[in-house]
């Protein structure tokens, strides 16, 4: 991914709960796959504190990301600010239920991990990917991948994260 950049800074402050004023900025960056993702940052005009939404859009290029950002309405920005301020707390790590720990097996023998992955069904492979947060499911549709593709994805991500 490239560095984040300002796409549009909005002139009219967004007011939250009739009290706090925020300056909204649409930001974005190019992902490693060439697509552009965008989100919105809000800076409290009194404290300077900044809150940010999760990814709001994915666009094919920078021009389309700018077009998206310039079309955001005041109502959209109010909703985005509310989402950013009221984001759910992060989930606590749950006990792992997958059939194997890909990092542990890879550390012992990468070829062994490759062999074990070829013996697993798609639902096992998807569970491993999800439990070890190997991909962002907003970017990859796991249900559309074949068993060989899922195994390859696990190998690739474990290799990248192990380095």
C-alpha positions as CSV (number, residue, x, y, z in Angstrom):
1,X,0.0,0.0,0.0
2,X,1.1,3.5,-0.6
3,X,1.0,6.4,1.9
4,X,-2.4,7.8,2.7
5,X,-3.3,11.2,1.1
6,X,-5.9,13.8,1.5
7,X,-8.5,13.6,-1.2
8,X,-11.0,16.3,-0.2
9,X,-11.1,18.6,2.9
10,X,-14.6,19.7,3.5
11,X,-15.3,23.4,4.3
12,X,-18.4,23.0,6.5
13,X,-17.7,21.5,9.9
14,X,-19.7,18.5,11.0
15,X,-21.5,19.0,14.3
16,X,-22.0,16.0,16.6
17,X,-24.8,16.0,19.2
18,X,-25.2,19.8,18.7
19,X,-22.0,20.4,20.6
20,X,-18.7,19.2,19.1
21,X,-17.5,20.5,15.8
22,X,-15.3,18.4,13.5
23,X,-13.5,19.2,10.3
24,X,-14.0,16.3,7.9
25,X,-11.3,15.1,5.4
26,X,-11.8,12.3,2.9
27,X,-8.6,10.3,2.7
28,X,-7.4,7.5,0.6
29,X,-4.5,5.3,-0.6
30,X,-3.7,2.9,-3.3
31,X,-3.7,-0.8,-2.3
32,X,-1.2,-3.3,-3.4
33,X,-3.8,-4.7,-6.0
34,X,-4.0,-1.2,-7.6
35,X,-7.4,-0.3,-6.3
36,X,-7.9,2.8,-4.2
37,X,-9.6,2.7,-0.8
38,X,-11.1,5.7,0.9
39,X,-12.2,6.6,4.4
40,X,-13.0,9.8,6.3
41,X,-11.1,11.4,9.2
42,X,-12.7,13.9,11.6
43,X,-10.7,16.4,13.6
44,X,-12.3,17.9,16.7
45,X,-11.9,21.7,16.3
46,X,-11.4,22.2,20.0
47,X,-9.1,19.4,21.0
48,X,-7.5,18.4,17.7
49,X,-8.4,14.7,18.4
50,X,-8.9,12.7,15.3
51,X,-11.3,9.8,14.7
52,X,-11.5,7.8,11.5
53,X,-14.0,5.6,9.8
54,X,-13.2,2.2,8.5
55,X,-12.9,1.9,4.8
56,X,-15.9,3.6,3.2
57,X,-15.3,2.8,-0.4
58,X,-13.0,1.0,-2.8
59,X,-12.5,2.5,-6.3
60,X,-10.6,1.5,-9.4
61,X,-8.4,4.6,-9.6
62,X,-7.6,7.9,-7.9
63,X,-9.9,9.9,-10.2
64,X,-12.9,7.7,-9.2
65,X,-12.0,8.1,-5.5
66,X,-11.9,11.9,-5.9
67,X,-15.3,11.7,-7.6
68,X,-16.7,9.6,-4.7
69,X,-15.3,12.1,-2.1
70,X,-16.6,15.2,-3.9
71,X,-20.1,13.7,-3.9
72,X,-20.4,13.2,-0.1
73,X,-23.3,15.0,1.4
74,X,-23.5,16.6,4.8
75,X,-25.9,13.9,5.9
76,X,-23.4,11.2,4.8
77,X,-20.6,12.9,6.7
78,X,-22.8,13.1,9.9
79,X,-23.5,9.4,9.6
80,X,-19.8,8.6,9.0
81,X,-18.9,10.6,12.1
82,X,-21.4,8.8,14.2
83,X,-20.0,5.5,13.0
84,X,-16.5,6.5,13.7
85,X,-17.3,7.7,17.2
86,X,-19.5,4.7,18.1
87,X,-17.4,1.9,16.5
88,X,-17.9,-1.4,18.3
89,X,-15.1,-2.4,20.7
90,X,-12.6,-4.8,19.1
91,X,-13.4,-8.4,19.6
92,X,-11.3,-10.3,22.2
93,X,-9.3,-13.1,20.8
94,X,-11.3,-16.3,20.9
95,X,-9.8,-19.7,21.4
96,X,-8.5,-21.1,18.2
97,X,-10.6,-23.9,16.8
98,X,-8.8,-24.5,13.5
99,X,-7.4,-27.9,12.6
100,X,-3.8,-26.6,12.6
101,X,-1.6,-23.6,13.4
102,X,-0.1,-22.7,10.0
103,X,2.7,-20.6,11.6
104,X,3.8,-23.4,13.9
105,X,3.9,-26.0,11.1
106,X,5.6,-23.5,8.7
107,X,8.3,-22.8,11.3
108,X,9.1,-26.5,11.6
109,X,8.9,-27.2,7.9
110,X,7.3,-25.1,5.1
111,X,7.0,-28.2,2.8
112,X,5.1,-30.0,5.6
113,X,2.6,-27.1,5.8
114,X,2.1,-27.2,2.0
115,X,1.4,-30.9,2.2
116,X,-1.0,-30.7,5.1
117,X,-2.9,-27.9,3.4
118,X,-3.5,-30.0,0.3
119,X,-5.2,-32.6,2.6
120,X,-7.7,-30.2,4.0
121,X,-11.2,-29.4,2.8
122,X,-12.2,-25.9,1.9
123,X,-14.1,-25.2,5.1
124,X,-11.0,-26.1,7.2
125,X,-8.9,-23.8,5.0
126,X,-11.3,-20.9,5.4
127,X,-11.4,-21.4,9.1
128,X,-7.6,-21.2,9.3
129,X,-7.6,-18.0,7.2
130,X,-10.3,-16.4,9.4
131,X,-8.9,-17.5,12.8
132,X,-5.4,-16.3,12.0
133,X,-6.6,-13.1,10.2
134,X,-4.7,-13.9,7.1
135,X,-6.8,-11.7,4.8
136,X,-9.3,-8.9,5.1
137,X,-12.6,-10.5,4.0
138,X,-13.7,-7.2,2.6
139,X,-11.0,-7.6,0.0
140,X,-11.2,-11.4,-0.7
141,X,-14.3,-13.5,-1.2
142,X,-13.2,-16.7,0.4
143,X,-16.3,-18.6,-0.6
144,X,-15.4,-18.2,-4.2
145,X,-11.9,-19.7,-3.9
146,X,-11.1,-23.3,-4.6
147,X,-9.2,-25.6,-2.2
148,X,-5.9,-25.2,-4.1
149,X,-6.4,-21.4,-4.1
150,X,-7.2,-21.3,-0.4
151,X,-4.1,-23.4,0.4
152,X,-1.9,-21.2,-1.8
153,X,-3.3,-18.1,-0.1
154,X,-2.5,-19.5,3.3
155,X,1.1,-20.4,2.2
156,X,1.6,-16.9,0.7
157,X,0.3,-15.0,3.8
158,X,2.2,-17.2,6.3
159,X,5.4,-16.8,4.2
160,X,4.9,-13.0,4.1
161,X,4.0,-12.7,7.8
162,X,6.8,-15.1,8.9
163,X,9.6,-13.1,7.3
